Amino acid sequence: MTDQEMADELLLSISSVSRFWKAAGFKHAKDFKNRLRFRCWTIAYVICKKHAAI
């Protein structure tokens, strides 16, 4: 979902959505998604590595 789609869905301006991402510590939705994807990949890697050691 893009910033524009979020704004449309929430009946907000895209500026409001952009301000939200900045207040939350991200540049934009894509930045949030990339960090989330990396964190999920890291957790999955650690779990798989832990199970392989058993």
PDB file of N, CA, C and O in Angstrom:
ATOM      1  N   MET A   1       0.848  -1.173   0.000  1.00  0.00           N
ATOM      2  CA  MET A   1       0.000   0.000   0.000  1.00  0.00           C
ATOM      3  C   MET A   1       0.894   1.237   0.000  1.00  0.00           C
ATOM      4  O   MET A   1       1.846   1.330   0.775  1.00  0.00           O
ATOM      5  N   THR A   2       0.584   2.149  -0.850  1.00  0.00           N
ATOM      6  CA  THR A   2       1.371   3.378  -0.956  1.00  0.00           C
ATOM      7  C   THR A   2       0.851   4.434   0.019  1.00  0.00           C
ATOM      8  O   THR A   2      -0.223   4.285   0.601  1.00  0.00           O
ATOM      9  N   ASP A   3       1.619   5.484   0.183  1.00  0.00           N
ATOM     10  CA  ASP A   3       1.172   6.597   1.020  1.00  0.00           C
ATOM     11  C   ASP A   3      -0.145   7.163   0.494  1.00  0.00           C
ATOM     12  O   ASP A   3      -1.035   7.499   1.275  1.00  0.00           O
ATOM     13  N   GLN A   4      -0.268   7.266  -0.811  1.00  0.00           N
ATOM     14  CA  GLN A   4      -1.492   7.804  -1.401  1.00  0.00           C
ATOM     15  C   GLN A   4      -2.680   6.895  -1.113  1.00  0.00           C
ATOM     16  O   GLN A   4      -3.764   7.383  -0.794  1.00  0.00           O
ATOM     17  N   GLU A   5      -2.496   5.592  -1.219  1.00  0.00           N
ATOM     18  CA  GLU A   5      -3.576   4.651  -0.925  1.00  0.00           C
ATOM     19  C   GLU A   5      -3.981   4.729   0.546  1.00  0.00           C
ATOM     20  O   GLU A   5      -5.165   4.655   0.873  1.00  0.00           O
ATOM     21  N   MET A   6      -2.997   4.879   1.430  1.00  0.00           N
ATOM     22  CA  MET A   6      -3.310   5.034   2.852  1.00  0.00           C
ATOM     23  C   MET A   6      -4.104   6.305   3.094  1.00  0.00           C
ATOM     24  O   MET A   6      -5.096   6.300   3.823  1.00  0.00           O
ATOM     25  N   ALA A   7      -3.664   7.388   2.480  1.00  0.00           N
ATOM     26  CA  ALA A   7      -4.367   8.668   2.631  1.00  0.00           C
ATOM     27  C   ALA A   7      -5.807   8.545   2.144  1.00  0.00           C
ATOM     28  O   ALA A   7      -6.730   9.020   2.806  1.00  0.00           O
ATOM     29  N   ASP A   8      -6.000   7.918   1.002  1.00  0.00           N
ATOM     30  CA  ASP A   8      -7.345   7.743   0.457  1.00  0.00           C
ATOM     31  C   ASP A   8      -8.207   6.893   1.385  1.00  0.00           C
ATOM     32  O   ASP A   8      -9.362   7.226   1.649  1.00  0.00           O
ATOM     33  N   GLU A   9      -7.638   5.794   1.877  1.00  0.00           N
ATOM     34  CA  GLU A   9      -8.374   4.877   2.748  1.00  0.00           C
ATOM     35  C   GLU A   9      -8.765   5.538   4.074  1.00  0.00           C
ATOM     36  O   GLU A   9      -9.849   5.293   4.604  1.00  0.00           O
ATOM     37  N   LEU A  10      -7.878   6.369   4.596  1.00  0.00           N
ATOM     38  CA  LEU A  10      -8.106   7.010   5.889  1.00  0.00           C
ATOM     39  C   LEU A  10      -8.760   8.382   5.780  1.00  0.00           C
ATOM     40  O   LEU A  10      -9.014   9.047   6.785  1.00  0.00           O
ATOM     41  N   LEU A  11      -9.028   8.794   4.545  1.00  0.00           N
ATOM     42  CA  LEU A  11      -9.627  10.110   4.273  1.00  0.00           C
ATOM     43  C   LEU A  11      -8.761  11.228   4.825  1.00  0.00           C
ATOM     44  O   LEU A  11      -9.258  12.178   5.430  1.00  0.00           O
ATOM     45  N   LEU A  12      -7.457  11.100   4.609  1.00  0.00           N
ATOM     46  CA  LEU A  12      -6.480  12.108   5.022  1.00  0.00           C
ATOM     47  C   LEU A  12      -5.750  12.628   3.802  1.00  0.00           C
ATOM     48  O   LEU A  12      -5.834  12.059   2.713  1.00  0.00           O
ATOM     49  N   SER A  13      -5.038  13.711   4.003  1.00  0.00           N
ATOM     50  CA  SER A  13      -4.189  14.198   2.920  1.00  0.00           C
ATOM     51  C   SER A  13      -2.897  13.381   2.929  1.00  0.00           C
ATOM     52  O   SER A  13      -2.517  12.813   3.953  1.00  0.00           O
ATOM     53  N   ILE A  14      -2.238  13.329   1.796  1.00  0.00           N
ATOM     54  CA  ILE A  14      -0.963  12.624   1.727  1.00  0.00           C
ATOM     55  C   ILE A  14       0.069  13.307   2.620  1.00  0.00           C
ATOM     56  O   ILE A  14       0.986  12.656   3.123  1.00  0.00           O
ATOM     57  N   SER A  15      -0.077  14.600   2.816  1.00  0.00           N
ATOM     58  CA  SER A  15       0.813  15.331   3.722  1.00  0.00           C
ATOM     59  C   SER A  15       0.681  14.813   5.149  1.00  0.00           C
ATOM     60  O   SER A  15       1.679  14.682   5.858  1.00  0.00           O
ATOM     61  N   SER A  16      -0.539  14.521   5.571  1.00  0.00           N
ATOM     62  CA  SER A  16      -0.755  13.985   6.919  1.00  0.00           C
ATOM     63  C   SER A  16      -0.108  12.621   7.072  1.00  0.00           C
ATOM     64  O   SER A  16       0.489  12.324   8.107  1.00  0.00           O
ATOM     65  N   VAL A  17      -0.224  11.798   6.054  1.00  0.00           N
ATOM     66  CA  VAL A  17       0.399  10.471   6.085  1.00  0.00           C
ATOM     67  C   VAL A  17       1.919  10.619   6.134  1.00  0.00           C
ATOM     68  O   VAL A  17       2.588   9.914   6.889  1.00  0.00           O
ATOM     69  N   SER A  18       2.456  11.517   5.346  1.00  0.00           N
ATOM     70  CA  SER A  18       3.900  11.753   5.345  1.00  0.00           C
ATOM     71  C   SER A  18       4.387  12.242   6.695  1.00  0.00           C
ATOM     72  O   SER A  18       5.440  11.813   7.168  1.00  0.00           O
ATOM     73  N   ARG A  19       3.631  13.138   7.321  1.00  0.00           N
ATOM     74  CA  ARG A  19       4.001  13.621   8.654  1.00  0.00           C
ATOM     75  C   ARG A  19       3.966  12.494   9.678  1.00  0.00           C
ATOM     76  O   ARG A  19       4.799  12.444  10.583  1.00  0.00           O
ATOM     77  N   PHE A  20       2.994  11.586   9.532  1.00  0.00           N
ATOM     78  CA  PHE A  20       2.923  10.436  10.429  1.00  0.00           C
ATOM     79  C   PHE A  20       4.189   9.598  10.323  1.00  0.00           C
ATOM     80  O   PHE A  20       4.779   9.239  11.342  1.00  0.00           O
ATOM     81  N   TRP A  21       4.616   9.281   9.096  1.00  0.00           N
ATOM     82  CA  TRP A  21       5.818   8.452   8.930  1.00  0.00           C
ATOM     83  C   TRP A  21       7.034   9.141   9.538  1.00  0.00           C
ATOM     84  O   TRP A  21       7.853   8.494  10.191  1.00  0.00           O
ATOM     85  N   LYS A  22       7.154  10.431   9.329  1.00  0.00           N
ATOM     86  CA  LYS A  22       8.291  11.171   9.895  1.00  0.00           C
ATOM     87  C   LYS A  22       8.243  11.167  11.417  1.00  0.00           C
ATOM     88  O   LYS A  22       9.275  10.989  12.064  1.00  0.00           O
ATOM     89  N   ALA A  23       7.053  11.363  12.004  1.00  0.00           N
ATOM     90  CA  ALA A  23       6.898  11.348  13.463  1.00  0.00           C
ATOM     91  C   ALA A  23       7.207   9.969  14.037  1.00  0.00           C
ATOM     92  O   ALA A  23       7.684   9.853  15.166  1.00  0.00           O
ATOM     93  N   ALA A  24       6.933   8.924  13.256  1.00  0.00           N
ATOM     94  CA  ALA A  24       7.191   7.548  13.698  1.00  0.00           C
ATOM     95  C   ALA A  24       8.651   7.146  13.475  1.00  0.00           C
ATOM     96  O   ALA A  24       9.059   6.048  13.855  1.00  0.00           O
ATOM     97  N   GLY A  25       9.436   8.033  12.860  1.00  0.00           N
ATOM     98  CA  GLY A  25      10.858   7.766  12.670  1.00  0.00           C
ATOM     99  C   GLY A  25      11.228   7.159  11.331  1.00  0.00           C
ATOM    100  O   GLY A  25      12.337   6.650  11.166  1.00  0.00           O
ATOM    101  N   PHE A  26      10.319   7.206  10.375  1.00  0.00           N
ATOM    102  CA  PHE A  26      10.571   6.656   9.044  1.00  0.00           C
ATOM    103  C   PHE A  26      10.495   7.762   7.999  1.00  0.00           C
ATOM    104  O   PHE A  26       9.898   8.813   8.233  1.00  0.00           O
ATOM    105  N   LYS A  27      11.107   7.512   6.840  1.00  0.00           N
ATOM    106  CA  LYS A  27      11.043   8.490   5.753  1.00  0.00           C
ATOM    107  C   LYS A  27       9.668   8.450   5.084  1.00  0.00           C
ATOM    108  O   LYS A  27       9.090   9.489   4.765  1.00  0.00           O
ATOM    109  N   HIS A  28       9.159   7.242   4.879  1.00  0.00           N
ATOM    110  CA  HIS A  28       7.881   7.020   4.204  1.00  0.00           C
ATOM    111  C   HIS A  28       7.491   5.560   4.385  1.00  0.00           C
ATOM    112  O   HIS A  28       8.223   4.810   5.030  1.00  0.00           O
ATOM    113  N   ALA A  29       6.363   5.141   3.836  1.00  0.00           N
ATOM    114  CA  ALA A  29       5.867   3.777   4.005  1.00  0.00           C
ATOM    115  C   ALA A  29       6.872   2.749   3.503  1.00  0.00           C
ATOM    116  O   ALA A  29       7.027   1.689   4.110  1.00  0.00           O
ATOM    117  N   LYS A  30       7.549   3.046   2.414  1.00  0.00           N
ATOM    118  CA  LYS A  30       8.516   2.095   1.854  1.00  0.00           C
ATOM    119  C   LYS A  30       9.655   1.851   2.842  1.00  0.00           C
ATOM    120  O   LYS A  30      10.124   0.721   2.976  1.00  0.00           O
ATOM    121  N   ASP A  31      10.097   2.885   3.524  1.00  0.00           N
ATOM    122  CA  ASP A  31      11.148   2.758   4.528  1.00  0.00           C
ATOM    123  C   ASP A  31      10.674   1.836   5.655  1.00  0.00           C
ATOM    124  O   ASP A  31      11.419   0.964   6.102  1.00  0.00           O
ATOM    125  N   PHE A  32       9.426   2.033   6.113  1.00  0.00           N
ATOM    126  CA  PHE A  32       8.860   1.180   7.149  1.00  0.00           C
ATOM    127  C   PHE A  32       8.809  -0.275   6.681  1.00  0.00           C
ATOM    128  O   PHE A  32       9.206  -1.176   7.419  1.00  0.00           O
ATOM    129  N   LYS A  33       8.325  -0.507   5.468  1.00  0.00           N
ATOM    130  CA  LYS A  33       8.206  -1.867   4.937  1.00  0.00           C
ATOM    131  C   LYS A  33       9.578  -2.532   4.818  1.00  0.00           C
ATOM    132  O   LYS A  33       9.730  -3.715   5.124  1.00  0.00           O
ATOM    133  N   ASN A  34      10.565  -1.771   4.376  1.00  0.00           N
ATOM    134  CA  ASN A  34      11.908  -2.339   4.248  1.00  0.00           C
ATOM    135  C   ASN A  34      12.477  -2.739   5.602  1.00  0.00           C
ATOM    136  O   ASN A  34      13.075  -3.806   5.737  1.00  0.00           O
ATOM    137  N   ARG A  35      12.294  -1.886   6.604  1.00  0.00           N
ATOM    138  CA  ARG A  35      12.794  -2.221   7.948  1.00  0.00           C
ATOM    139  C   ARG A  35      12.055  -3.421   8.519  1.00  0.00           C
ATOM    140  O   ARG A  35      12.664  -4.285   9.149  1.00  0.00           O
ATOM    141  N   LEU A  36      10.745  -3.480   8.301  1.00  0.00           N
ATOM    142  CA  LEU A  36       9.953  -4.602   8.786  1.00  0.00           C
ATOM    143  C   LEU A  36      10.379  -5.893   8.096  1.00  0.00           C
ATOM    144  O   LEU A  36      10.527  -6.926   8.750  1.00  0.00           O
ATOM    145  N   ARG A  37      10.575  -5.843   6.789  1.00  0.00           N
ATOM    146  CA  ARG A  37      11.012  -7.016   6.017  1.00  0.00           C
ATOM    147  C   ARG A  37      12.363  -7.503   6.526  1.00  0.00           C
ATOM    148  O   ARG A  37      12.558  -8.705   6.706  1.00  0.00           O
ATOM    149  N   PHE A  38      13.293  -6.588   6.758  1.00  0.00           N
ATOM    150  CA  PHE A  38      14.621  -6.962   7.247  1.00  0.00           C
ATOM    151  C   PHE A  38      14.518  -7.591   8.635  1.00  0.00           C
ATOM    152  O   PHE A  38      15.168  -8.598   8.918  1.00  0.00           O
ATOM    153  N   ARG A  39      13.700  -6.992   9.496  1.00  0.00           N
ATOM    154  CA  ARG A  39      13.549  -7.533  10.855  1.00  0.00           C
ATOM    155  C   ARG A  39      12.940  -8.932  10.817  1.00  0.00           C
ATOM    156  O   ARG A  39      13.390  -9.813  11.551  1.00  0.00           O
ATOM    157  N   CYS A  40      11.929  -9.158   9.982  1.00  0.00           N
ATOM    158  CA  CYS A  40      11.310 -10.484   9.869  1.00  0.00           C
ATOM    159  C   CYS A  40      12.307 -11.494   9.326  1.00  0.00           C
ATOM    160  O   CYS A  40      12.366 -12.627   9.804  1.00  0.00           O
ATOM    161  N   TRP A  41      13.098 -11.091   8.325  1.00  0.00           N
ATOM    162  CA  TRP A  41      14.099 -11.987   7.766  1.00  0.00           C
ATOM    163  C   TRP A  41      15.129 -12.348   8.831  1.00  0.00           C
ATOM    164  O   TRP A  41      15.532 -13.507   8.934  1.00  0.00           O
ATOM    165  N   THR A  42      15.552 -11.384   9.612  1.00  0.00           N
ATOM    166  CA  THR A  42      16.548 -11.618  10.662  1.00  0.00           C
ATOM    167  C   THR A  42      16.009 -12.591  11.706  1.00  0.00           C
ATOM    168  O   THR A  42      16.724 -13.501  12.126  1.00  0.00           O
ATOM    169  N   ILE A  43      14.775 -12.415  12.124  1.00  0.00           N
ATOM    170  CA  ILE A  43      14.168 -13.305  13.110  1.00  0.00           C
ATOM    171  C   ILE A  43      14.061 -14.717  12.544  1.00  0.00           C
ATOM    172  O   ILE A  43      14.376 -15.686  13.235  1.00  0.00           O
ATOM    173  N   ALA A  44      13.620 -14.840  11.294  1.00  0.00           N
ATOM    174  CA  ALA A  44      13.508 -16.164  10.668  1.00  0.00           C
ATOM    175  C   ALA A  44      14.874 -16.832  10.579  1.00  0.00           C
ATOM    176  O   ALA A  44      14.985 -18.036  10.810  1.00  0.00           O
ATOM    177  N   TYR A  45      15.898 -16.087  10.253  1.00  0.00           N
ATOM    178  CA  TYR A  45      17.254 -16.626  10.159  1.00  0.00           C
ATOM    179  C   TYR A  45      17.717 -17.157  11.515  1.00  0.00           C
ATOM    180  O   TYR A  45      18.271 -18.254  11.596  1.00  0.00           O
ATOM    181  N   VAL A  46      17.495 -16.397  12.560  1.00  0.00           N
ATOM    182  CA  VAL A  46      17.920 -16.806  13.905  1.00  0.00           C
ATOM    183  C   VAL A  46      17.175 -18.067  14.334  1.00  0.00           C
ATOM    184  O   VAL A  46      17.777 -18.974  14.909  1.00  0.00           O
ATOM    185  N   ILE A  47      15.892 -18.134  14.066  1.00  0.00           N
ATOM    186  CA  ILE A  47      15.100 -19.318  14.435  1.00  0.00           C
ATOM    187  C   ILE A  47      15.592 -20.546  13.677  1.00  0.00           C
ATOM    188  O   ILE A  47      15.764 -21.611  14.271  1.00  0.00           O
ATOM    189  N   CYS A  48      15.816 -20.412  12.389  1.00  0.00           N
ATOM    190  CA  CYS A  48      16.299 -21.542  11.584  1.00  0.00           C
ATOM    191  C   CYS A  48      17.678 -21.996  12.051  1.00  0.00           C
ATOM    192  O   CYS A  48      17.952 -23.194  12.127  1.00  0.00           O
ATOM    193  N   LYS A  49      18.534 -21.045  12.360  1.00  0.00           N
ATOM    194  CA  LYS A  49      19.881 -21.373  12.810  1.00  0.00           C
ATOM    195  C   LYS A  49      19.826 -22.101  14.160  1.00  0.00           C
ATOM    196  O   LYS A  49      20.578 -23.047  14.397  1.00  0.00           O
ATOM    197  N   LYS A  50      18.928 -21.647  15.034  1.00  0.00           N
ATOM    198  CA  LYS A  50      18.785 -22.271  16.351  1.00  0.00           C
ATOM    199  C   LYS A  50      18.298 -23.723  16.192  1.00  0.00           C
ATOM    200  O   LYS A  50      18.790 -24.614  16.883  1.00  0.00           O
ATOM    201  N   HIS A  51      17.343 -23.963  15.292  1.00  0.00           N
ATOM    202  CA  HIS A  51      16.818 -25.312  15.081  1.00  0.00           C
ATOM    203  C   HIS A  51      17.862 -26.217  14.412  1.00  0.00           C
ATOM    204  O   HIS A  51      17.893 -27.420  14.670  1.00  0.00           O
ATOM    205  N   ALA A  52      18.699 -25.653  13.571  1.00  0.00           N
ATOM    206  CA  ALA A  52      19.736 -26.445  12.899  1.00  0.00           C
ATOM    207  C   ALA A  52      20.799 -26.900  13.895  1.00  0.00           C
ATOM    208  O   ALA A  52      21.441 -27.931  13.695  1.00  0.00           O
ATOM    209  N   ALA A  53      20.984 -26.134  14.964  1.00  0.00           N
ATOM    210  CA  ALA A  53      22.000 -26.468  15.963  1.00  0.00           C
ATOM    211  C   ALA A  53      21.520 -27.582  16.904  1.00  0.00           C
ATOM    212  O   ALA A  53      22.322 -28.162  17.636  1.00  0.00           O
ATOM    213  N   ILE A  54      20.238 -27.876  16.885  1.00  0.00           N
ATOM    214  CA  ILE A  54      19.693 -28.887  17.812  1.00  0.00           C
ATOM    215  C   ILE A  54      19.954 -30.280  17.298  1.00  0.00           C
ATOM    216  O   ILE A  54      19.571 -31.257  17.941  1.00  0.00           O
TER     217      ILE A  54
END
